[in-house]
Amino acid sequence: MDALADLLDGVRARGALFSQSIMAPPWAVRFENRSPLSVATMVRGRGWVVPAHGEPVALGTGDVAIVRGPDPYTVADRPDTRPTCLVHGADLCTTPEGEEFDEGALLGPRTYGDRSDAPDRLLGASYEVGGEVSRRLLSALPEVLVVPADDCHRPVTSMIAEEVVCQAPGQQVVLDRLLDLLLISTLRAWFDRPGTRAPSWYAAMGDPVVGRALRLLHDAPARPWTVAALADGCGVSRASLARRFTSLVGEPPMAYLTGWRIARAADLLRGGDATVASIARSVGYANTFALSVAFKRLRGVSPTEYRRALVSA
């Protein structure tokens, strides 16, 4: 296990919203479903991603864009084209005036547009992402990132484009798994591109010493780690590991481990009925008190208060 795999493991499509628009210019599709994470690609034609903040980003044929929400965003033939379609959810697309499209605009399953042979074909999909682990990944991303077609996993985008217009048993599950693969391959390609401001922990994974330390921490976060034990596992001195880890990751090894443990604990508190004591042990704390001290220091509330707030939300 590595840091990226751990973070991506918490971001999985479940009933993801897919929509396809086939249009002739001028066109602009505004996504207002407020998803925390979306993927868009031009199957044919070209367009622009216009985020809520920041500058428009060009999107060529086959390029894949990942958009971090929850603010609405627009994909258009030109940055200044006014929206012609609003996507509100899985089964609701309207005009800017709020009128639902009539059946004449429905070209097939999950597909709206002018006509099936229109020159521009936009495919979009949105994730429902929850949990502290997922937010650690989202916080590392810019509002919009685009990976050029030459660096994308083209067979995946082609398969999604074919599957999205089908209606067959298990179709949603097939689309969800393909979307997961597209997201993972796109993020990995973006992190590896020259000039990308990848998060420090990602770049550190390529270091023979710090990368080894990160894998050890992610493989066994509940182990009673010390800097000395971690250094021994990496085959270097304690001082060397501490200096190298802090330089590459941006924080000391034990601070990184604490943040990771608390993120995992927060997701366990969110996701089930396990007791705080059992959660404490599973993430590396001897008892409830030890977890509570660390949790409150990083989150500002105790684990019990955190869980109570989730239930009442």
Disulfide bonds with the S-S distance in Angstrom:
none
